[in-house]
Amino acid sequence: MRNKHGVGLAPAILLLTICLGCVSHQGKEKNMSNQTVRGEWPSPAYDRGRTSRTPAMGGISKPEIAWQLDLSARQYYAVVTPGREAEETCRLDPSLPLEPLDETALVQWGLKEPPVDVDGDGKPDPKSPQGRRTLWAKFLPDIKGVQRVDFGNPMRLYSFENGVDQPRLVWETPIPSWLDQKYIVPVAADCDGDGRKDICIARWNEVAVFDASNGQQKYRCVYRPGVRPYGFFACYNDPKRGPYLVAVGHRAGHAEALAVRNGELKLLWYHQFDPNDAVTLRRTCAEIPRGSIGDFDGDDRPEAMVNTFNVFKDGRWHLIGYDLETGKPNIDLPDVHLWGHADIDGDGREELLTQVCPRRPRGTCGELRIYKGDKVVWSHPYARWSLFSPPYPQFNPDEVSSEGGR
């Protein structure tokens, strides 16, 4: 819900019903051996199968409402822009009348994906299914609309210039024997700077790139010892140094960057935080908040900001900014966890929105800090970040996370 001031309402009424009557237990009462009577709730979710069901037989035919409490809440969406160099307090009047959010506002606030013209006729088309085995993007610049890659065997690319319901097979090619399409993390990105989007795939032990115009392999770099790719995979285009492919494993802890150099896809650096694919033996954590790649310290070199835990065997969180070219940690903030980033002061360089985490659990609330590079520019003793990331784009995705957004 929203009014003309951009105020939204998420109504929710908690209705509590108290049933007046009795429950007949068709079973034996507890005896001296402390056996459970039929109908009791002996454990969370009732039983070891977590069925949340009891064999108790109710004798209530006409339940009555004893009392009810309105717990409706308001959700506000506000735009914050740089202003005077002073701290201000914004108060929203809860008595303002509310109106539903229209389709345009939903898209503007990132609550709904923008409509996409699939067939290039100038009109929005219905959403198409997106999953690990399909990839939508503007792969072919000379053909109207967007195209879809299906990761089967053979791998196929379809175009839709004749209509959404009339896909045209552009090419198909058998997948290589080494490519297991069931365990891939694909993105659509121009990884070599030729102006055309490629099909970039992160796999267990490698990254492979295919030419979207014909399905043929362009690049392949094998470097991981069979470590899971699940996590974050993205292409970041640095204006001066060109594109980088960045992967961070959330389950099997690793972080790395690759780039096309001299016609080959090369591994620039690789950090593995646990031996082999030790998912069940993890002693560390590594995660990258979505999109946290850029020049955060102002040295004209981009970093990938990674939340890590116990990577130095110290039992502490470290927010580490790895230089995309060298893998060197340009930023290392101990006991700090990154939740997001934004250009708070309007100078063109984004600040880091963090929370102090002195122990493994990340509390809902705690000390908040805003960093510019490795310098604290603002703090609050006890609060929480309320951040929202729009859903990953269905079309032209140049980054993806198998863990979802925050």
N, C-alpha and C positions, 0 to 999 in steps of 0.2 A: 504494500500500500504506500501511497505517497501523496503529499499535498503540493501546492505550488512552490513551497519553499524547499522541496526536495527531502521531505521527511517521510520515512517509511514505517509501516506497521507490520509486525509479524504476529497476528492474533493467535492466541492459544488459550483455551479455557480448560482448566483442569476440573474434571467432574468426578467427584468422589461419591461413590455409591455404597452406602452401608446396608447390607442385606440383613433384614430382621428375620430370624428364624433359627432353625437348628440344623445341625448336620448329623446324620445318623451314620455311625460307624458300623459297617457290616463286617465285623471281625472280632477277634478276641481282644480284651483289654490287656494292658501291660501286665505281665506276670512277674514273678520274682527274678526271672532271668533277664529282665530289662529288655524284652523284645519290643519292637516298634509296632504299635497298633495301626490298622489300616486307616489311611487318611491323614496320618501325621506327616510333617515335613521334616524328614531327618537330616537333610543336608541342603546346601545351596542348589537351586534349580531342581530340587526334590531328590534326584538319584544320581548315580555315577554317570548315567547317560545324558544328564542335563536336559531332561525332557520337560521339566516344569509342569508336570501333570501328576495329579494324585488320584487314586481310586476312590476317594471319598465321594459319597452320594449325597447330594444336597436335597433339602426338603423345602426350598424356597420357590414359590410360584409367582409371587407378586413383589419384586424388590421395590423399595421406596428410597427416594433421595432424602438423606438426613440433612445435608448441607452442601453448599458449593461455593467455590472461591474463584473469582476471575483473576487469572494470572497472565492476562494479555500484556505484551511488551512491545516497545517501539524500537525499531532499528533505524538509525539515522545514517544517511550518506551525505558526507560533506566534502567539499573541495577545499584543500588548503593550499594557498599560494604564498610565495615569499612576500613579506611586507616590511614593516618597520622593525628595527633591531630591538625588539622588546618582547617580553613574554606576555601573551594575552590569554584570557579565559573565554571560551565560547560556551554559552548556555543555550540549550534548545528547549523551547516551551512545550511540555508534554500535552498541553491542552489544544494545540493547533489542530484544525480539521485535516483529515487525511483523504487522499485520493489514490486509486490504484496506479501502479507504475504502468505506463504504456510500453509498447514494443520498442520504441526508439530509446526510451530511458533505460530499459533493461539492457540493451546493447551498450549504451554509453557507460553504464556503471559496471560493465563486465559481468553482469549476471546472466547473460545469454549470449551465445556465439552470434556474431553478425551473419546475416544471410549471405549465401555465396551463389554466384551465377555459374552453375556447373557447365551448362552447354553454351555459354557465351552469347545468349540472346538478349542480354540486358535485363533479365528478370530473375529475381531470387528463386532458387529451387529448394525442394525439401532436402533435409539432411540425409546423407547416405551413411551406411554403417562404416565405422572406423575401428580398426583393431590391429593386433600384432601382425596379422597376415595380409593387411592392406595398407596402402599409403597413397594419400591424395596430395597433389601439388600441381603447380603450373610448370610441368616438365618441358612441354613443347611450345615455344613462343610463337610459332607460325600457325598453330592450330587453335581455334576458338575454344574458350572455356578451360577447364582444368582436366587433368588426367588421373587415372588410378592404376597403381601397380598392385597386382595380386601375387603374393608370395606362395605359389604352389610349385609343382613340378610338371610342366615347365612354368617359369616365371613369365607373366604376361603384363602388358600395358594396354589400357583401353582409353580411348578418347570419346567425347560426348558431343561433338559439334553438330550431330544430327538429332540431338534430343537426349534427355536424361534416360528415357526408356529405350534408346537405340544405341547402346555402346558399340564402338568399332574397335576391333582388335588391330592395334598398330604393330606390335611385334610379340613374339614369344620365343623363349630360349630355354633350353634345358639348364637347370641349376647345376653348378659344379658339384662333384661328389663330396667335397669337403664342407659344403654349405648346408647345415641342418637348419631349415627355415623355421623350425618349431621354436628355436631358442635364439631369437634375434631381437635387437632393438634398433629399428630403422628410423632415419630422419631424411628429409629432403633438403639438400643444401648445396650451394656452389662451393665445393671444398678446394678447388684449384684456381679459382678466379677467372674462369673463361666466360663468365656471364650466363651459364646454364646450370640449372639445378641437377645434381647427381643423386643417385640412390646410395646413401651411406648406411652401412650396417655394422653394428657392434656385435661380436659373437664371443663365445667362451674364451678363445685365445687369440683373437685378432680383430682387426677392422678391415672391411672390404668396401670398395666403391665400384658401382656399376654405372655405365653410361645410360642415361634415361632415354636417349634417342634410339638405341638399338638393343639394350639389355646386355651388352658385352662388358666384361670386367675391365675396369680402367686401372685400379690400384688394389693392392692387398699388402697388408703388413701383419705378420704373425709375431707376437711378442709375449703374450700372456701364457703361463703354464697351466692352461685349462681352468682359468678362474672365471667365475660367473660374471656376465656383463650387466646383470640387473642393477638398475640404479639410474644414474643421470648420464645422458649422452647428448651432445650439442655441437653445433658448428658456430664458432664466434669469428666474425670478420673484423680484424684489426685494420683500421684505415691505412696504416703505414707498413705493416708486416704481412698482411693478407690473412687468409682463413686459417683457423685452428680447429681441429676436432678434439673435443675434451670429453673424457669419460671418468666417472667416479662411481665405484661399486658400493652400494649401500649395504649389501648383505655379505659379500666377500670383499673385505676392505682393500681398495686400491684406488689410485688416482693417476691420471696420465694425460698427456697431450701429444697429438700427432699433427703433421703438416706435410703438404706436397712440396718437395724441394727437388729441383733438377729432374722433374718428370717422374719422381717416385714418392710414394707415401712412406714417410719415415717417422719412427718413434722419436720424439724429442726428449722425453723423460718419462719415468715410471716409478711410482712408489707403491709398494705392497705392504700393508700393515699387519697382516696375519699370514702364517705359512700356508702354502697351497690354497685349497678351496675350503678353508676351515670355518664353514658356516656355523657348525654346532660347537666349535671350540673358540669362538670369537672372544678376544680379550680387548678389542678396540672397537671404535665406531667411526664411521666416516660418512658424511652426507653433505650435499651441496644444496643450499636453498635455491629454488628455481631462479635461473637468470642471473645469479651472482657472479658474473664474469665481467670485468672491465678494469679500467685504470682507477683504482680506489685510493692509491697513495700519491698520485700526481707526478710519478716519475716517467710518464709517457710510455709505460709498458703495462700491458694488461695482466691481471691476476685472476685466478680462480679461487674464490673464497670457500674454504671447506671447513665445516665443523668436524673436529676430530676429538676422540676421547681415548686416552691412554696410549697414544702412538709413541710417546716417549717413556712408556712404562712407569708413569708417575701418578696414574689414577686421576688425571685432571683433564678437563676440557681445554682445548686449544683451538682458537679460530685462526687458521693459517691461510695466508694468501700466497698461493704458488704462482711464481712467474711462468707465464704460458710458454715462453721460449726456453727457459733453462730448468724449470722445476724448483728453483731456489725459493725458499720461504721469505718473501719480501716483508710479510706481515706475520707476526706471531703474538696473539693476544691470549694469555693464559686465563683460565676460569671465565671465559667469555663464550657465549653461544649466539650465533647470528640468526635473526628472524627475518630480516628483509633489508632493503636498501632503497634510498630515494634521495633526490637532489633537494635537500631541505632549504638551503640558503640561495638556490638559484644561480650558482656560479658555474654550472655545467659539469660538476664532478659530484658523484653520488656519495652520500654518507652511509655508514653502516648502522643499522638499527639492531642493537644487541641486548642481551640480558646476562647478568652475572650469574654463573652457575658454579659454585665452589665444590659441588659434589656431583655424582653421576646423575641423579634424578634432576630433571628440569622442572622446577616449580611453575605453577600457573602464574604466580606473581613473584616479583623479586626486584632487585636493583636494576634499573634500565640505564643504558648508556648509548649515546650517539657518538660514533667515532668518525673522524675525518682522517683516513689513513689509520695510523696507530695512535692518534691523539684524541682524547676525550673532549668533546665540545659541549656536551649537555649530559645531565644525569638526573635521575629521580630515585629516591630511596626505596619506594615500594609501589609497583604498578605492574601492568602487563601490556604487551603489544596486542592490538586487535587489528590484525592484518588480513587482507583477503587477496588471493591470487585468482584471477579469472581462469577458467578451464583452458587446457592446452588447445591451440587452434586445431580444428578438424582438417583444414587445408593448409598447405605450405608449412608444415611443422619443421622448423630447423632445430628444435630441441625437444626432448621428451624425458619423462621420468617414469619408470615402472612402479615407483612408490606413490605417484600421484602428487598433487599440490599440497600446500600447507593450509 
